[in-house]
Amino acid sequence: MPNYVSSKVVLNMNALAQLDEAAIAALEMTAEALHTEVVNEGVMPFDTGNMQNAQTFVDTAYSYQGHVSLVTNAPQARRLYFHPEYDFQTVNNAQAGGLWLEPWISGRYKDFSQQAFAAFMAKMGGGA
């Protein structure tokens, strides 16, 4: 005669909502940390500082959908980013050059965002 097992699962919807809120906050904090890292590393072209300091920001409009963006809203940003062959001045930012986000995308800092997100989630009680 076969043994039958039954179970009942009860979801704690309040706890799930808190986890969702923690994940959204951690995502936004991760994007801000990335922004800070990019500025601190001095990799963006810097003449007057307007592109780096005033026109680069974190867009969190869709963070509730799991999407944030690091935006540079300067007309010259695309041209400078995709032309690393330019002779960038390095007076203000010693590492200034094109493709300034590449170290965080596929270079030596590629794990930065994952690690920062995990740390923020753990800090907020959302797990490790």
N, CA, C and O atoms as a GROMACS GRO file, in nm:
protein
  512
    1MET      N    1   0.083  -0.117   0.000
    1MET     CA    2   0.000   0.000   0.000
    1MET      C    3   0.089   0.125   0.000
    1MET      O    4   0.176   0.138   0.086
    2PRO      N    5   0.069   0.218  -0.095
    2PRO     CA    6   0.153   0.339  -0.103
    2PRO      C    7   0.122   0.436   0.010
    2PRO      O    8   0.008   0.448   0.057
    3ASN      N    9   0.226   0.504   0.052
    3ASN     CA   10   0.210   0.609   0.153
    3ASN      C   11   0.189   0.742   0.082
    3ASN      O   12   0.260   0.777  -0.011
    4TYR      N   13   0.092   0.813   0.128
    4TYR     CA   14   0.064   0.944   0.071
    4TYR      C   15   0.104   1.051   0.171
    4TYR      O   16   0.085   1.038   0.292
    5VAL      N   17   0.161   1.156   0.117
    5VAL     CA   18   0.204   1.268   0.200
    5VAL      C   19   0.130   1.392   0.152
    5VAL      O   20   0.118   1.416   0.032
    6SER      N   21   0.084   1.467   0.244
    6SER     CA   22   0.020   1.592   0.205
    6SER      C   23   0.093   1.705   0.276
    6SER      O   24   0.152   1.687   0.383
    7SER      N   25   0.088   1.819   0.216
    7SER     CA   26   0.153   1.935   0.278
    7SER      C   27   0.070   2.059   0.246
    7SER      O   28  -0.008   2.062   0.152
    8LYS      N   29   0.092   2.157   0.327
    8LYS     CA   30   0.022   2.283   0.309
    8LYS      C   31   0.127   2.394   0.317
    8LYS      O   32   0.205   2.400   0.413
    9VAL      N   33   0.129   2.479   0.218
    9VAL     CA   34   0.225   2.589   0.214
    9VAL      C   35   0.150   2.718   0.241
    9VAL      O   36   0.050   2.749   0.175
   10VAL      N   37   0.199   2.791   0.337
   10VAL     CA   38   0.140   2.921   0.369
   10VAL      C   39   0.247   3.026   0.347
   10VAL      O   40   0.351   3.025   0.412
   11LEU      N   41   0.220   3.116   0.256
   11LEU     CA   42   0.316   3.221   0.226
   11LEU      C   43   0.291   3.341   0.316
   11LEU      O   44   0.177   3.383   0.336
   12ASN      N   45   0.397   3.395   0.369
   12ASN     CA   46   0.389   3.516   0.450
   12ASN      C   47   0.404   3.633   0.353
   12ASN      O   48   0.515   3.673   0.319
   13MET      N   49   0.292   3.686   0.311
   13MET     CA   50   0.292   3.791   0.210
   13MET      C   51   0.359   3.919   0.259
   13MET      O   52   0.419   3.992   0.180
   14ASN      N   53   0.350   3.946   0.389
   14ASN     CA   54   0.419   4.065   0.442
   14ASN      C   55   0.570   4.050   0.431
   14ASN      O   56   0.640   4.144   0.394
   15ALA      N   57   0.620   3.932   0.462
   15ALA     CA   58   0.764   3.908   0.451
   15ALA      C   59   0.810   3.916   0.306
   15ALA      O   60   0.916   3.971   0.277
   16LEU      N   61   0.730   3.863   0.213
   16LEU     CA   62   0.764   3.872   0.072
   16LEU      C   63   0.766   4.016   0.023
   16LEU      O   64   0.852   4.055  -0.056
   17ALA      N   65   0.670   4.096   0.069
   17ALA     CA   66   0.667   4.238   0.033
   17ALA      C   67   0.789   4.311   0.088
   17ALA      O   68   0.845   4.398   0.021
   18GLN      N   69   0.831   4.276   0.209
   18GLN     CA   70   0.950   4.337   0.268
   18GLN      C   71   1.076   4.299   0.189
   18GLN      O   72   1.165   4.382   0.171
   19LEU      N   73   1.082   4.176   0.143
   19LEU     CA   74   1.195   4.133   0.060
   19LEU      C   75   1.198   4.209  -0.072
   19LEU      O   76   1.305   4.249  -0.119
   20ASP      N   77   1.080   4.229  -0.131
   20ASP     CA   78   1.072   4.307  -0.255
   20ASP      C   79   1.122   4.449  -0.233
   20ASP      O   80   1.198   4.502  -0.314
   21GLU      N   81   1.078   4.511  -0.125
   21GLU     CA   82   1.121   4.648  -0.093
   21GLU      C   83   1.271   4.653  -0.067
   21GLU      O   84   1.338   4.746  -0.111
   22ALA      N   85   1.324   4.554   0.003
   22ALA     CA   86   1.467   4.548   0.030
   22ALA      C   87   1.546   4.533  -0.100
   22ALA      O   88   1.651   4.594  -0.116
   23ALA      N   89   1.496   4.451  -0.191
   23ALA     CA   90   1.564   4.430  -0.318
   23ALA      C   91   1.566   4.557  -0.402
   23ALA      O   92   1.667   4.589  -0.464
   24ILE      N   93   1.456   4.630  -0.402
   24ILE     CA   94   1.450   4.757  -0.476
   24ILE      C   95   1.548   4.857  -0.417
   24ILE      O   96   1.622   4.923  -0.490
   25ALA      N   97   1.548   4.869  -0.285
   25ALA     CA   98   1.639   4.962  -0.219
   25ALA      C   99   1.785   4.921  -0.244
   25ALA      O  100   1.869   5.007  -0.270
   26ALA      N  101   1.815   4.792  -0.236
   26ALA     CA  102   1.951   4.745  -0.259
   26ALA      C  103   1.994   4.770  -0.403
   26ALA      O  104   2.110   4.804  -0.428
   27LEU      N  105   1.903   4.756  -0.497
   27LEU     CA  106   1.933   4.783  -0.638
   27LEU      C  107   1.968   4.930  -0.656
   27LEU      O  108   2.066   4.963  -0.724
   28GLU      N  109   1.889   5.019  -0.597
   28GLU     CA  110   1.915   5.162  -0.608
   28GLU      C  111   2.048   5.199  -0.541
   28GLU      O  112   2.124   5.281  -0.593
   29MET      N  113   2.074   5.139  -0.425
   29MET     CA  114   2.199   5.166  -0.354
   29MET      C  115   2.319   5.114  -0.433
   29MET      O  116   2.426   5.175  -0.432
   30THR      N  117   2.303   5.002  -0.501
   30THR     CA  118   2.409   4.946  -0.584
   30THR      C  119   2.443   5.041  -0.699
   30THR      O  120   2.560   5.065  -0.728
   31ALA      N  121   2.340   5.095  -0.762
   31ALA     CA  122   2.364   5.190  -0.872
   31ALA      C  123   2.434   5.316  -0.822
   31ALA      O  124   2.523   5.368  -0.888
   32GLU      N  125   2.394   5.364  -0.706
   32GLU     CA  126   2.460   5.482  -0.648
   32GLU      C  127   2.605   5.450  -0.613
   32GLU      O  128   2.693   5.534  -0.631
   33ALA      N  129   2.630   5.331  -0.562
   33ALA     CA  130   2.767   5.290  -0.530
   33ALA      C  131   2.852   5.282  -0.656
   33ALA      O  132   2.969   5.321  -0.655
   34LEU      N  133   2.794   5.230  -0.764
   34LEU     CA  134   2.866   5.224  -0.891
   34LEU      C  135   2.900   5.365  -0.939
   34LEU      O  136   3.012   5.391  -0.982
   35HIS      N  137   2.803   5.454  -0.930
   35HIS     CA  138   2.826   5.594  -0.969
   35HIS      C  139   2.942   5.653  -0.889
   35HIS      O  140   3.031   5.717  -0.946
   36THR      N  141   2.941   5.631  -0.760
   36THR     CA  142   3.048   5.682  -0.674
   36THR      C  143   3.182   5.622  -0.712
   36THR      O  144   3.283   5.694  -0.718
   37GLU      N  145   3.185   5.492  -0.740
   37GLU     CA  146   3.309   5.426  -0.779
   37GLU      C  147   3.366   5.485  -0.909
   37GLU      O  148   3.486   5.510  -0.919
   38VAL      N  149   3.279   5.505  -1.007
   38VAL     CA  150   3.324   5.559  -1.136
   38VAL      C  151   3.384   5.699  -1.116
   38VAL      O  152   3.488   5.730  -1.173
   39VAL      N  153   3.318   5.781  -1.037
   39VAL     CA  154   3.370   5.916  -1.011
   39VAL      C  155   3.501   5.909  -0.934
   39VAL      O  156   3.597   5.979  -0.968
   40ASN      N  157   3.508   5.826  -0.831
   40ASN     CA  158   3.629   5.816  -0.750
   40ASN      C  159   3.750   5.761  -0.827
   40ASN      O  160   3.863   5.798  -0.798
   41GLU      N  161   3.725   5.674  -0.922
   41GLU     CA  162   3.834   5.618  -1.002
   41GLU      C  163   3.888   5.718  -1.103
   41GLU      O  164   3.997   5.698  -1.157
   42GLY      N  165   3.816   5.825  -1.130
   42GLY     CA  166   3.863   5.928  -1.222
   42GLY      C  167   3.881   5.880  -1.364
   42GLY      O  168   3.983   5.908  -1.428
   43VAL      N  169   3.783   5.806  -1.414
   43VAL     CA  170   3.794   5.749  -1.548
   43VAL      C  171   3.716   5.827  -1.654
   43VAL      O  172   3.739   5.808  -1.774
   44MET      N  173   3.626   5.912  -1.612
   44MET     CA  174   3.547   5.989  -1.709
   44MET      C  175   3.628   6.110  -1.758
   44MET      O  176   3.703   6.170  -1.682
   45PRO      N  177   3.612   6.144  -1.885
   45PRO     CA  178   3.674   6.267  -1.933
   45PRO      C  179   3.626   6.385  -1.848
   45PRO      O  180   3.508   6.394  -1.814
   46PHE      N  181   3.718   6.474  -1.815
   46PHE     CA  182   3.686   6.583  -1.723
   46PHE      C  183   3.754   6.709  -1.773
   46PHE      O  184   3.876   6.721  -1.769
   47ASP      N  185   3.674   6.802  -1.820
   47ASP     CA  186   3.726   6.934  -1.859
   47ASP      C  187   3.679   7.034  -1.754
   47ASP      O  188   3.759   7.083  -1.674
   48THR      N  189   3.550   7.063  -1.756
   48THR     CA  190   3.494   7.154  -1.655
   48THR      C  191   3.431   7.075  -1.540
   48THR      O  192   3.400   7.132  -1.435
   49GLY      N  193   3.412   6.946  -1.560
   49GLY     CA  194   3.351   6.862  -1.457
   49GLY      C  195   3.201   6.852  -1.470
   49GLY      O  196   3.137   6.779  -1.394
   50ASN      N  197   3.143   6.925  -1.564
   50ASN     CA  198   2.998   6.925  -1.578
   50ASN      C  199   2.943   6.788  -1.618
   50ASN      O  200   2.843   6.744  -1.563
   51MET      N  201   3.008   6.721  -1.712
   51MET     CA  202   2.958   6.591  -1.757
   51MET      C  203   2.961   6.490  -1.642
   51MET      O  204   2.864   6.417  -1.622
   52GLN      N  205   3.070   6.486  -1.569
   52GLN     CA  206   3.083   6.389  -1.459
   52GLN      C  207   2.998   6.427  -1.338
   52GLN      O  208   2.930   6.342  -1.282
   53ASN      N  209   3.001   6.552  -1.299
   53ASN     CA  210   2.943   6.592  -1.171
   53ASN      C  211   2.797   6.637  -1.178
   53ASN      O  212   2.724   6.619  -1.081
   54ALA      N  213   2.755   6.693  -1.288
   54ALA     CA  214   2.617   6.743  -1.296
   54ALA      C  215   2.529   6.663  -1.392
   54ALA      O  216   2.407   6.656  -1.374
   55GLN      N  217   2.590   6.604  -1.492
   55GLN     CA  218   2.509   6.538  -1.594
   55GLN      C  219   2.517   6.386  -1.591
   55GLN      O  220   2.469   6.320  -1.682
   56THR      N  221   2.577   6.331  -1.488
   56THR     CA  222   2.577   6.186  -1.469
   56THR      C  223   2.502   6.156  -1.340
   56THR      O  224   2.534   6.211  -1.235
   57PHE      N  225   2.402   6.070  -1.350
   57PHE     CA  226   2.316   6.042  -1.236
   57PHE      C  227   2.256   5.902  -1.248
   57PHE      O  228   2.263   5.840  -1.354
   58VAL      N  229   2.197   5.856  -1.140
   58VAL     CA  230   2.130   5.727  -1.138
   58VAL      C  231   1.981   5.750  -1.161
   58VAL      O  232   1.917   5.826  -1.088
   59ASP      N  233   1.927   5.684  -1.263
   59ASP     CA  234   1.784   5.691  -1.293
   59ASP      C  235   1.716   5.571  -1.228
   59ASP      O  236   1.742   5.456  -1.266
   60THR      N  237   1.630   5.597  -1.131
   60THR     CA  238   1.561   5.490  -1.057
   60THR      C  239   1.413   5.482  -1.092
   60THR      O  240   1.335   5.422  -1.017
   61ALA      N  241   1.373   5.542  -1.203
   61ALA     CA  242   1.231   5.546  -1.238
   61ALA      C  243   1.169   5.407  -1.250
   61ALA      O  244   1.050   5.391  -1.223
   62TYR      N  245   1.246   5.307  -1.289
   62TYR     CA  246   1.193   5.172  -1.310
   62TYR      C  247   1.253   5.072  -1.212
   62TYR      O  248   1.256   4.952  -1.240
   63SER      N  249   1.302   5.120  -1.098
   63SER     CA  250   1.364   5.028  -1.003
   63SER      C  251   1.264   4.926  -0.950
   63SER      O  252   1.304   4.814  -0.915
   64TYR      N  253   1.138   4.960  -0.943
   64TYR     CA  254   1.036   4.865  -0.897
   64TYR      C  255   1.020   4.749  -0.995
   64TYR      O  256   0.963   4.646  -0.961
   65GLN      N  257   1.072   4.766  -1.118
   65GLN     CA  258   1.071   4.658  -1.217
   65GLN      C  259   1.208   4.589  -1.226
   65GLN      O  260   1.230   4.504  -1.312
   66GLY      N  261   1.298   4.628  -1.136
   66GLY     CA  262   1.430   4.567  -1.135
   66GLY      C  263   1.528   4.629  -1.232
   66GLY      O  264   1.623   4.564  -1.274
   67HIS      N  265   1.505   4.755  -1.269
   67HIS     CA  266   1.590   4.821  -1.368
   67HIS      C  267   1.630   4.959  -1.320
   67HIS      O  268   1.545   5.043  -1.291
   68VAL      N  269   1.760   4.983  -1.312
   68VAL     CA  270   1.814   5.116  -1.285
   68VAL      C  271   1.918   5.145  -1.393
   68VAL      O  272   1.971   5.053  -1.455
   69SER      N  273   1.947   5.272  -1.413
   69SER     CA  274   2.044   5.310  -1.515
   69SER      C  275   2.138   5.416  -1.462
   69SER      O  276   2.098   5.504  -1.387
   70LEU      N  277   2.264   5.405  -1.500
   70LEU     CA  278   2.360   5.511  -1.476
   70LEU      C  279   2.363   5.592  -1.605
   70LEU      O  280   2.410   5.544  -1.708
   71VAL      N  281   2.314   5.714  -1.599
   71VAL     CA  282   2.292   5.796  -1.718
   71VAL      C  283   2.388   5.913  -1.720
   71VAL      O  284   2.410   5.979  -1.619
   72THR      N  285   2.446   5.938  -1.836
   72THR     CA  286   2.522   6.060  -1.858
   72THR      C  287   2.445   6.137  -1.964
   72THR      O  288   2.441   6.097  -2.081
   73ASN      N  289   2.385   6.246  -1.923
   73ASN     CA  290   2.297   6.324  -2.008
   73ASN      C  291   2.372   6.445  -2.063
   73ASN      O  292   2.328   6.559  -2.048
   74ALA      N  293   2.484   6.420  -2.127
   74ALA     CA  294   2.564   6.526  -2.188
   74ALA      C  295   2.573   6.496  -2.337
   74ALA      O  296   2.591   6.380  -2.375
   75PRO      N  297   2.561   6.597  -2.420
   75PRO     CA  298   2.562   6.571  -2.564
   75PRO      C  299   2.692   6.508  -2.615
   75PRO      O  300   2.691   6.436  -2.714
   76GLN      N  301   2.802   6.534  -2.549
   76GLN     CA  302   2.930   6.481  -2.594
   76GLN      C  303   2.960   6.341  -2.539
   76GLN      O  304   3.058   6.279  -2.581
   77ALA      N  305   2.880   6.291  -2.447
   77ALA     CA  306   2.911   6.166  -2.379
   77ALA      C  307   2.925   6.049  -2.475
   77ALA      O  308   3.022   5.973  -2.465
   78ARG      N  309   2.833   6.032  -2.567
   78ARG     CA  310   2.839   5.918  -2.660
   78ARG      C  311   2.965   5.924  -2.746
   78ARG      O  312   3.033   5.823  -2.764
   79ARG      N  313   2.995   6.041  -2.798
   79ARG     CA  314   3.113   6.057  -2.882
   79ARG      C  315   3.240   6.025  -2.803
   79ARG      O  316   3.327   5.953  -2.852
   80LEU      N  317   3.251   6.078  -2.683
   80LEU     CA  318   3.370   6.054  -2.602
   80LEU      C  319   3.380   5.908  -2.558
   80LEU      O  320   3.489   5.850  -2.558
   81TYR      N  321   3.267   5.849  -2.520
   81TYR     CA  322   3.268   5.711  -2.470
   81TYR      C  323   3.317   5.613  -2.577
   81TYR      O  324   3.400   5.526  -2.549
   82PHE      N  325   3.266   5.628  -2.699
   82PHE     CA  326   3.297   5.530  -2.804
   82PHE      C  327   3.419   5.564  -2.887
   82PHE      O  328   3.440   5.505  -2.993
   83HIS      N  329   3.501   5.658  -2.839
   83HIS     CA  330   3.625   5.690  -2.910
   83HIS      C  331   3.742   5.693  -2.812
   83HIS      O  332   3.794   5.799  -2.778
   84PRO      N  333   3.784   5.575  -2.767
   84PRO     CA  334   3.895   5.570  -2.672
   84PRO      C  335   4.028   5.614  -2.733
   84PRO      O  336   4.125   5.637  -2.661
   85GLU      N  337   4.032   5.625  -2.865
   85GLU     CA  338   4.157   5.666  -2.930
   85GLU      C  339   4.184   5.816  -2.915
   85GLU      O  340   4.295   5.862  -2.944
   86TYR      N  341   4.085   5.892  -2.869
   86TYR     CA  342   4.107   6.035  -2.848
   86TYR      C  343   4.217   6.056  -2.745
   86TYR      O  344   4.242   5.971  -2.660
   87ASP      N  345   4.282   6.169  -2.754
   87ASP     CA  346   4.386   6.206  -2.658
   87ASP      C  347   4.320   6.285  -2.545
   87ASP      O  348   4.312   6.408  -2.550
   88PHE      N  349   4.274   6.214  -2.441
   88PHE     CA  350   4.203   6.277  -2.331
   88PHE      C  351   4.301   6.344  -2.236
   88PHE      O  352   4.407   6.290  -2.205
   89GLN      N  353   4.264   6.463  -2.191
   89GLN     CA  354   4.347   6.527  -2.090
   89GLN      C  355   4.330   6.453  -1.958
   89GLN      O  356   4.222   6.402  -1.927
   90THR      N  357   4.436   6.448  -1.882
   90THR     CA  358   4.434   6.375  -1.756
   90THR      C  359   4.472   6.464  -1.638
   90THR      O  360   4.520   6.415  -1.535
   91VAL      N  361   4.450   6.592  -1.652
   91VAL     CA  362   4.483   6.686  -1.545
   91VAL      C  363   4.390   6.665  -1.426
   91VAL      O  364   4.436   6.658  -1.312
   92ASN      N  365   4.260   6.656  -1.450
   92ASN     CA  366   4.161   6.642  -1.343
   92ASN      C  367   4.130   6.497  -1.308
   92ASN      O  368   4.113   6.465  -1.191
   93ASN      N  369   4.124   6.411  -1.407
   93ASN     CA  370   4.101   6.268  -1.386
   93ASN      C  371   4.216   6.192  -1.451
   93ASN      O  372   4.226   6.185  -1.574
   94ALA      N  373   4.302   6.136  -1.368
   94ALA     CA  374   4.424   6.072  -1.417
   94ALA      C  375   4.398   5.955  -1.512
   94ALA      O  376   4.481   5.926  -1.599
   95GLN      N  377   4.286   5.887  -1.495
   95GLN     CA  378   4.255   5.770  -1.577
   95GLN      C  379   4.152   5.799  -1.686
   95GLN      O  380   4.094   5.707  -1.742
   96ALA      N  381   4.129   5.926  -1.717
   96ALA     CA  382   4.025   5.965  -1.812
   96ALA      C  383   4.048   5.901  -1.948
   96ALA      O  384   4.161   5.891  -1.997
   97GLY      N  385   3.938   5.856  -2.007
   97GLY     CA  386   3.946   5.797  -2.139
   97GLY      C  387   3.809   5.752  -2.185
   97GLY      O  388   3.710   5.768  -2.113
   98GLY      N  389   3.802   5.697  -2.302
   98GLY     CA  390   3.678   5.643  -2.354
   98GLY      C  391   3.648   5.509  -2.288
   98GLY      O  392   3.732   5.454  -2.217
   99LEU      N  393   3.531   5.458  -2.313
   99LEU     CA  394   3.488   5.329  -2.258
   99LEU      C  395   3.509   5.321  -2.108
   99LEU      O  396   3.552   5.218  -2.056
  100TRP      N  397   3.478   5.428  -2.038
  100TRP     CA  398   3.509   5.438  -1.896
  100TRP      C  399   3.432   5.342  -1.807
  100TRP      O  400   3.471   5.324  -1.692
  101LEU      N  401   3.327   5.280  -1.855
  101LEU     CA  402   3.254   5.183  -1.772
  101LEU      C  403   3.301   5.038  -1.793
  101LEU      O  404   3.257   4.949  -1.720
  102GLU      N  405   3.386   5.016  -1.888
  102GLU     CA  406   3.431   4.880  -1.920
  102GLU      C  407   3.492   4.804  -1.802
  102GLU      O  408   3.467   4.684  -1.790
  103PRO      N  409   3.570   4.868  -1.714
  103PRO     CA  410   3.621   4.791  -1.600
  103PRO      C  411   3.511   4.732  -1.513
  103PRO      O  412   3.532   4.628  -1.449
  104TRP      N  413   3.394   4.794  -1.509
  104TRP     CA  414   3.282   4.744  -1.428
  104TRP      C  415   3.191   4.652  -1.509
  104TRP      O  416   3.107   4.582  -1.452
  105ILE      N  417   3.207   4.651  -1.640
  105ILE     CA  418   3.126   4.563  -1.725
  105ILE      C  419   3.197   4.430  -1.747
  105ILE      O  420   3.139   4.324  -1.724
  106SER      N  421   3.323   4.435  -1.792
  106SER     CA  422   3.393   4.311  -1.823
  106SER      C  423   3.538   4.311  -1.776
  106SER      O  424   3.612   4.217  -1.805
  107GLY      N  425   3.579   4.412  -1.704
  107GLY     CA  426   3.717   4.422  -1.660
  107GLY      C  427   3.737   4.382  -1.515
  107GLY      O  428   3.666   4.296  -1.462
  108ARG      N  429   3.833   4.445  -1.452
  108ARG     CA  430   3.876   4.404  -1.318
  108ARG      C  431   3.771   4.426  -1.210
  108ARG      O  432   3.780   4.366  -1.103
  109TYR      N  433   3.671   4.512  -1.234
  109TYR     CA  434   3.565   4.537  -1.136
  109TYR      C  435   3.432   4.472  -1.177
  109TYR      O  436   3.327   4.513  -1.128
  110LYS      N  437   3.436   4.375  -1.265
  110LYS     CA  438   3.312   4.319  -1.321
  110LYS      C  439   3.220   4.259  -1.216
  110LYS      O  440   3.099   4.248  -1.240
  111ASP      N  441   3.272   4.219  -1.102
  111ASP     CA  442   3.188   4.162  -0.996
  111ASP      C  443   3.139   4.266  -0.895
  111ASP      O  444   3.070   4.232  -0.800
  112PHE      N  445   3.176   4.391  -0.916
  112PHE     CA  446   3.143   4.496  -0.820
  112PHE      C  447   2.992   4.505  -0.792
  112PHE      O  448   2.951   4.505  -0.677
  113SER      N  449   2.912   4.511  -0.897
  113SER     CA  450   2.768   4.530  -0.878
  113SER      C  451   2.704   4.412  -0.807
  113SER      O  452   2.620   4.431  -0.719
  114GLN      N  453   2.741   4.290  -0.843
  114GLN     CA  454   2.685   4.172  -0.777
  114GLN      C  455   2.723   4.169  -0.630
  114GLN      O  456   2.640   4.140  -0.544
  115GLN      N  457   2.848   4.199  -0.601
  115GLN     CA  458   2.894   4.198  -0.463
  115GLN      C  459   2.830   4.309  -0.381
  115GLN      O  460   2.792   4.289  -0.266
  116ALA      N  461   2.818   4.426  -0.442
  116ALA     CA  462   2.755   4.539  -0.371
  116ALA      C  463   2.608   4.508  -0.343
  116ALA      O  464   2.559   4.534  -0.233
  117PHE      N  465   2.538   4.453  -0.442
  117PHE     CA  466   2.396   4.419  -0.422
  117PHE      C  467   2.381   4.316  -0.310
  117PHE      O  468   2.294   4.330  -0.224
  118ALA      N  469   2.464   4.214  -0.312
  118ALA     CA  470   2.457   4.111  -0.207
  118ALA      C  471   2.484   4.171  -0.070
  118ALA      O  472   2.418   4.135   0.028
  119ALA      N  473   2.580   4.261  -0.061
  119ALA     CA  474   2.612   4.325   0.067
  119ALA      C  475   2.497   4.413   0.115
  119ALA      O  476   2.463   4.413   0.233
  120PHE      N  477   2.437   4.487   0.024
  120PHE     CA  478   2.324   4.573   0.062
  120PHE      C  479   2.204   4.489   0.105
  120PHE      O  480   2.135   4.525   0.200
  121MET      N  481   2.178   4.380   0.035
  121MET     CA  482   2.067   4.292   0.073
  121MET      C  483   2.091   4.231   0.211
  121MET      O  484   2.000   4.225   0.293
  122ALA      N  485   2.213   4.186   0.237
  122ALA     CA  486   2.245   4.128   0.367
  122ALA      C  487   2.232   4.232   0.477
  122ALA      O  488   2.182   4.202   0.586
  123LYS      N  489   2.276   4.352   0.450
  123LYS     CA  490   2.268   4.460   0.548
  123LYS      C  491   2.122   4.495   0.582
  123LYS      O  492   2.089   4.530   0.695
  124MET      N  493   2.037   4.485   0.483
  124MET     CA  494   1.896   4.520   0.501
  124MET      C  495   1.814   4.402   0.554
  124MET      O  496   1.693   4.412   0.569
  125GLY      N  497   1.879   4.291   0.580
  125GLY     CA  498   1.808   4.175   0.633
  125GLY      C  499   1.739   4.094   0.526
  125GLY      O  500   1.650   4.014   0.556
  126GLY      N  501   1.779   4.112   0.401
  126GLY     CA  502   1.714   4.041   0.294
  126GLY      C  503   1.785   3.915   0.253
  126GLY      O  504   1.752   3.856   0.150
  127GLY      N  505   1.881   3.872   0.329
  127GLY     CA  506   1.953   3.749   0.294
  127GLY      C  507   2.098   3.778   0.263
  127GLY      O  508   2.144   3.892   0.272
  128ALA      N  509   2.168   3.676   0.228
  128ALA     CA  510   2.311   3.691   0.200
  128ALA      C  511   2.339   3.692   0.052
  128ALA      O  512   2.455   3.704   0.011
   0.00000   0.00000   0.00000
